[in-house]
Amino acid sequence: MVLFDACTVIASIFLAFSLRLGHFYYPTGNNHLLLIMIASPILALPIFYAFGFYREVIRYVGFKALWQINQATTLYAVLWALISFMAVIDGIPRTVILINWSIVLMSVGGSRFFARWVLSQENITNPLSQKRNVLIYGAGSAGRELCTALYQSSEYNPVAFVDNSVELYRQSINGLEVFNEDDIEDLIQKHNIKEVLLAMPSITRIRRSEIISHLEPFSVVVRSLPSLTEIAQGKVSVNDLLEIDLRDLLGREPVKPNTQLLKTNITNKVVLVSGAGGSIGSELCRQIVSLKPKKLILFELSESSLYLINQELLNISIPNLEIVPVIGSVANRARIEYICKYYVVKTIYHAAAYKHVPLVE
């Protein structure tokens, strides 16, 4: 790049004179002007180096680098003009300075972005046909950053943004058009979308659940971006796309258990769990035993389910815990009253129900 920049600044001056005068220009008979034209890299290259041109990784050149290029080329053009005028060199039209600056800016900046395009993985190592087309849900700052990262990815090809912002609808961001939720089905069919990437790390779980519910009919994999806090702290990057957490489907913010409150009704007390062999009841039993009840009554209608949860809890080996399996139905009032009085039950967790009504009604 150093050699290219040196040739560029020399050629830019000759081209600037030629464009200004309307014909190819060579300063015959003006050795001072020819010298300052050929020696221009001696001025330009140290400036370019000071602005970090040759420390930049070309593959990841961005808009910040473009701003540095603008500053460096402007400083070079101004200094070159001052030196030329201070040396009292005749034959330099003032417009040549502006033309020279424009050519250097476009040549130096354009060469780096062209090199970035050539070196990017999407153009040399992994053609678009081998990438998975994806939608980016969210056209905010996180979505734009994700899009930039995906352009360098060997796996994903972003095809569009989805965002409900009226101001962004049908606008173009990073070369991708912004659509709204109503366009999702058409986009999935048109581009054969298999994955949707949620780039909205700051939204609530309620909103996230709504988005996932909206995407459910389309049979696409949904991945999400980590929180902005984790990104800012450097714990993760935008490339760390996560599978959707089951808590995102809850439809509300999760509530953390209050251990002290739970202990008040469980520790050293007789606890009864109805439906103890079911999916909910068995999980309740597993958590209750960790809080050290005095006695745990497993009340269950199904003999096989009762046997399984009883054996599982016995294998945990909680000291001084008595586990009592009892077969019965919560619909049998007399049976319930007898068990509660006989064992002096203090706390009841009711998990017995025909939850799968269509199968058993």
N, C-alpha and C positions, 0 to 999 in steps of 0.2 A: 504493500500500500504506500510505503514511503516513496518508492520510485515512481509509482503511478501519480501520486500527488505532485511530485517535482515536475514531471512532464506536463501535468494538467495546468499548473500555474503559468508555465512558460507558454503553452499553446493558447491559454485563455487570453493573454495579452496580445498575441499576434491576431487572434480571432476578433478581439474587441476593436483593434485598430481597423481591421478589414471590414467589419460590419459598419463602423462609423464612417469610413471613407468610401464604402461601396465597391471596393476592389481589394484583391489580395495585397497586403501591405508588408513591405520589408524595408527597414530603415537604412537604406544605402546612403552612405555619406554622413551618417549620424552615429558615430561609434559609441557616444555616451548613452544614447537611447537604447542601442542594441545591447550594450553591456548591462544596463539596468533591467532590461527585459529578460536576458538570459540568467542574470544573477538573482531573479525574483525568488527561487526556491530557498536561497540563503535566509531570506526574511520570512517566508511562509512556513517552512518546515519546523523551526523552533516554536512558532506560535501554535501550530497544529499539535505539536508534541505537548506543549504546556496545557492545552485543553483536553488532553487525554485521548487523542484520536487513535494512537497506536497501542493503547491499553485496552481498548474496547474489543469485546468478542463479537465479531461481525455477525455471527448467527443470531445474536440477541440484541442487535441494534434497535433502539426504540426512539420515541419522540423526544426524550430527554437528550439523546445524542444529536438529534437533528437541531435542537436549540443550541447546543454547544458548537455545532458546525456553523450555524448562522453567526454566532458571536465571533468565532475565530476568523471566518472569512471576512467579516466586516472589519475587524481590527487589522487584518492583513491588507485589505484594500485601502483603508485610510492611511496606514503607515507607508504603503507603497506610493500613494499619491503625494504625501508630504515630502518623502525623500526625493521624488521626481521634481517637485516644484522647488524644493530647497537647493537642489543641484542645478537649478536654472537650465533645465533641459528643454529645448524648444521642440515644438511639434507634437505636444500631448494635448489633444482636445479634452475638455473637462468631462464630456459625456463618456469618454473612453473609460474613465474610472468607474462609473456606474455600470457600464456594460461588462467590464472586467469582473467586478464584484458579482454580478448576476451569473456569469458563466462559471466562475470558480465555485460559487455556492451550489449551483445545479450539478456541476460535474463531481465535486467532492461528496456532496450529500447523496446524489443519485447513484454514484458508484457503490456506496456502502449498502444502500437499500437493495440495489440489484444483486450485490454479492450475497446479502442475507437471503434473498428469494432463491438464488441458485443453490445455496448451501442448506436450505431448510429441508428437513426430512421428507416433507410432503411432496417435494419435487424430484428427489433423487433416490431415496432408499425405499419409499413406501408409497406407491401411487395411490390416488384417491380411490381406485376400485377395490383396494385391499383394506380400506378404513371403514369403520362403522359410522353411518350417518346418525347424528344426534341433534336434538333440540336443546337449546339453553333456555330454561324457564327463569326469567329475570334479566332485565336489560340494565340493571344498575351498575354500580362500580364493580361489585363482585362478578357479575355476569360478563362485563367487558374484560376484566382481568382473566377470567376463566377462558374466554374466547381466544385471547392472545396466547395463553398457554396451550390450548388445544391445537392451534395452528402449528405448533412445534411437536405435537404428539404423533406417535406412530400408530395410534389405535383409533382416534376419533376424528371425524370430519364434521365440524359444526355447520349446519345448513341454515339455521334461522334462530331468531330470538322469539320468545313468547312473553308478553308483558301486557298487563291491563291498563297501562298508562295511556290516556287519550293523546297526550302530547307526542308520545313516541310511536304511535301506530303508523305503520308503513314508512317509517323513517329508516335510515341505514346507519348501522353502527358496526365499525370494524369490517365493513363489506357485507354484513348480513342484514336482511330486512327484519323489521320488528312486526310481529303479528299478535293478535289477542287470542283468548281461550277458544273462541268460536272457530278459529282456523286450524285448531290442532288436528282434527280428524283428517282434513284435506292434506295437511303437511305430512302426516304419518303415511298416508297412502301414496302421495306423490314422490316422497323421498325414501320410502321404505325404512322409516325410522324404527329402531329397535330399543333405543334408550333415550330417556329424557333426564337432563341434568339440572337439578334445582340449584340455582345460584342466588339464593335469597337467605343467607345465613342468619339474618336478624329477625325473621318473621316469627310469630307466635306458633305454638303447636296447633292451635285451633285453625289458623290459616293454612299451615302445612297440611293438616288433615283434609281440609277442603280441597286443596290442590291435588292431593293423592287420590281422593275420591273421584275427582273430575277425570283423572287419567286412568282410573281403574278399567273402564270398558275397552281400552285400546290395546291391552296386552303388551305393554312396554315395560322394560326395566327402568325403575326410577332410582337415581342416585342423587345424593345431596352434597353440597359443599360444607366443610366444617364451619364453625362459628367464626365471626370476624375477630373475636378475642384471641382464639387459637392461632389464626393467621397472623395477627399483629405480634403475638408473642413468639412467633417463629416455630411453634410446635408442629404445625402442619403447613402445607402449601396448597395452592389451588388445584394441584394435580392429585391431591389426596381425596378422591371422591369416595363417599361412604354409601354403603347400602342403607336403605331407609330403616330407621329404628322402629321397632314395633310400637314404641311409645308415641310415635308420630301419628299412629292410627287411633289413638285414644280419644281424640276430639276435645281434649282439655289439657291443661298443665298437670303433670303428675304431682301427687301429694306424697311427701316423704313421711314414713311412719314415725309417730311420736313414741319412742321406746318407753319413756316414763309413764305415759298415759296407758300404754298397753300393759305394762307391768302391774299397774294398779288393779286391773281386773283379771290378771292371770297368775302372777307369781304367788306361790303357796296357797292357791285356791283350787277348788274342784271345778274343772271346765268341761262342758259337754259340747261336742261338735256334731250336729245332725248332718246326714249325708256325708259322713266322714270318708267314705270310699270313693266319692266322686272327684272330678278334676279340681274343683274349687275347694271342697271339703278336705281333701288329702293335703293340698298345699297349706291350708290353714293349720292342719295338724302339725306339719313339719315346722312351721314357724312358731307355733304355740309351745312345742316342747323345748325350744331354745330359750324360752322365757321362764322355764322351771316352775310349771304348775305343780300343785300337790298331787293331783290326780287328773287324768285325761280320759273322759268317757267317749268312746267311739260309737256313735249311734248311726246304724246303717241298715237299710232294707235288704241290700244284696249281700248274700253270704260270701260270695267269692271276692267282691270288692272289699268287704270288711276284713277278710283273711289277709289280703295283700297289704293293706295299709297297716294292719296290726303287726305283721311280720317285719315290715320296713321300719316301723318305729322301734320295735324291740331290738333290731340290729344296731340302732343308733346308740343304745346303752346310756341313757341319761340317768345319773345316780339319783336315788330316792324318788323316782317317778313311777307311779303305778298307772299302767294303761289297762283300761277295762273295755273290751269289745262287747257291744250289745246289739243284738238284732231287733229291729222294730221299725214301725212306720210312724212318722210324725202325725199322720192322720188319726192314729189311735190315741185319743186324749188320755184315757186311763193309763195306758202304758207309759206315756211321757210323764204324767204326774207321779207315778210310782217310782220311776227311775230318778227323777229330780229329788224326791223326798228321801229315798233310800240312800242315795249317795251324797245328799246335802249339796247339790249343785249350786254354785254361786254365779257362774257366767255361762251363757249359752251363745254359741256361734251357729246360726241357722244357715246351712248350705244345702239342705235337702229340697229338691224341686225337680219336676219334670221339665228341664230346660229345653229339651228337644221335642217340644209339644207335637209337631206334625208327625213324628215317628211313633209316639206312644199314646196319643189321645184316644 
